[in-house]
Amino acid sequence: MSLSLSRGKQLDVGHHGIAQDDLPPMEQGTLDPRDWFKPTDSPAQPDASANPPPGLRPIELEIGSGKGTFLAQHALLYPEVDFLGIEWAKAFWRYAADRARRRRFDNVRLLRCDADMFIRHYVPDSVFQQVHIYFPDPWPKKRHHKRRLVQADFLRQLHRVMIPAETNPAASAPGPAGGSSASPTVQVGEQVSTSPRIHIATDHADYFEWMQEHATQVTDLFDRLPFESPKSAGEGELVGTNFERKYRREGRIFQGMILRKRP
Ligand SMILES: C[S@@+](CC[C@H](N)C(=O)[O-])C[C@H]1O[C@@H](n2cnc3c(N)ncnc32)[C@H](O)[C@@H]1O
């Protein structure tokens, strides 16, 4: 673990962190990540209609959560939504899970593993309401491009694990992570849109071009929309993650897109 992240403190992921070793063998079949949100040390909600039990609550996925800033912001803004972050780097995973534990976010879990492997081999169909991919590693060398996370085949997998668009009562309504026109101020507990969408942002021009090319290969599955900053983004920010805040000072250009699952 990186001491620069923990600053010498012992990090404790508690039940907010799920390690790769905690996953059952792949041969056992799919695993529903909504089960990870079942309360462990707090009693079940007496009024299920006020706060639906795990498995009935909307769940959103963030791939490459880093230090978990986006998850922390959104866990507070949308307490009625569950958020799963997948982070490969152990130091970041530990930091983000410890952060969620300390802040007692019952609606956040951090899984440490390769997101592609987990989604492809474990996640059943029709689980996630929204998917967030902010500043994925660009793999700039041509011979490494095949390692890029955002590519047509992976987008097809994400399409499979997202809820069906036809269950959506207001496909064009703004959701918790995007859309600012309907309501300029953030309301905790605000109604969540069920419009299933992938939100992607990058600071890498070549990767953005690649993303656009790959998005055109899946136009049968997704409509491409302009990026809409989540309500957690600060003044002048695209998303407001740690990565963006760090590199914004260098004057980097940030770009994004939204892929909305087609009915
Ligand atoms: C450039 S960082 C951005 C982190 C965060 N989203 C932010 O904006 O601050 C990319 C993150 O994605 C993680 N990552 C890269 N490939 C991954 C994969 N296949 N599965 C899970 N996490 C991955 C990296 O470990 C890293 O923390």
The ligand as an SDF file (V2000), in Angstrom:
LIG
                    3D

 27 29  0  0  0  0  0  0  0  0999 V2000
   -6.6090    8.0020  -14.2440 C   0  0  0  0  0  0  0  0  0  0  0  0
   -7.3420    7.1750  -12.9200 S   0  0  0  0  0  0  0  0  0  0  0  0
   -8.8630    8.0690  -12.6430 C   0  0  0  0  0  0  0  0  0  0  0  0
   -9.4420    7.8130  -11.2850 C   0  0  0  0  0  0  0  0  0  0  0  0
  -10.7510    8.5470  -10.9860 C   0  0  0  0  0  0  0  0  0  0  0  0
  -11.7970    8.1450  -11.8690 N   0  0  0  0  0  0  0  0  0  0  0  0
  -10.5520   10.0390  -11.0660 C   0  0  0  0  0  0  0  0  0  0  0  0
  -11.0220   10.6370  -12.0250 O   0  0  0  0  0  0  0  0  0  0  0  0
   -9.9200   10.5950  -10.1560 O   0  0  0  0  0  0  0  0  0  0  0  0
   -7.9230    5.6600  -13.6320 C   0  0  0  0  0  0  0  0  0  0  0  0
   -8.2630    4.6410  -12.5760 C   0  0  0  0  0  0  0  0  0  0  0  0
   -8.8350    3.4930  -13.1930 O   0  0  0  0  0  0  0  0  0  0  0  0
   -8.3150    2.3310  -12.5710 C   0  0  0  0  0  0  0  0  0  0  0  0
   -8.4570    1.2380  -13.5440 N   0  0  0  0  0  0  0  0  0  0  0  0
   -7.8390    1.1490  -14.7320 C   0  0  0  0  0  0  0  0  0  0  0  0
   -8.2040    0.0330  -15.3880 N   0  0  0  0  0  0  0  0  0  0  0  0
   -9.1100   -0.5950  -14.5830 C   0  0  0  0  0  0  0  0  0  0  0  0
   -9.8420   -1.7950  -14.6830 C   0  0  0  0  0  0  0  0  0  0  0  0
   -9.7260   -2.5770  -15.7700 N   0  0  0  0  0  0  0  0  0  0  0  0
  -10.6740   -2.1310  -13.6820 N   0  0  0  0  0  0  0  0  0  0  0  0
  -10.7710   -1.3410  -12.5870 C   0  0  0  0  0  0  0  0  0  0  0  0
  -10.0910   -0.1970  -12.4320 N   0  0  0  0  0  0  0  0  0  0  0  0
   -9.2720    0.1800  -13.4100 C   0  0  0  0  0  0  0  0  0  0  0  0
   -6.8970    2.6980  -12.2490 C   0  0  0  0  0  0  0  0  0  0  0  0
   -6.3560    1.8840  -11.2210 O   0  0  0  0  0  0  0  0  0  0  0  0
   -7.0440    4.1420  -11.8140 C   0  0  0  0  0  0  0  0  0  0  0  0
   -7.2940    4.2780  -10.4390 O   0  0  0  0  0  0  0  0  0  0  0  0
  1  2  1  0
  2  3  1  0
  2 10  1  0
  3  4  1  0
  4  5  1  0
  5  6  1  0
  5  7  1  0
  7  8  2  0
  7  9  1  0
 10 11  1  0
 11 12  1  0
 11 26  1  0
 12 13  1  0
 13 14  1  0
 13 24  1  0
 14 15  1  0
 14 23  1  0
 15 16  2  0
 16 17  1  0
 17 18  1  0
 17 23  2  0
 18 19  1  0
 18 20  2  0
 20 21  1  0
 21 22  2  0
 22 23  1  0
 24 25  1  0
 24 26  1  0
 26 27  1  0
M  CHG  2   2   1   9  -1
M  END
$$$$
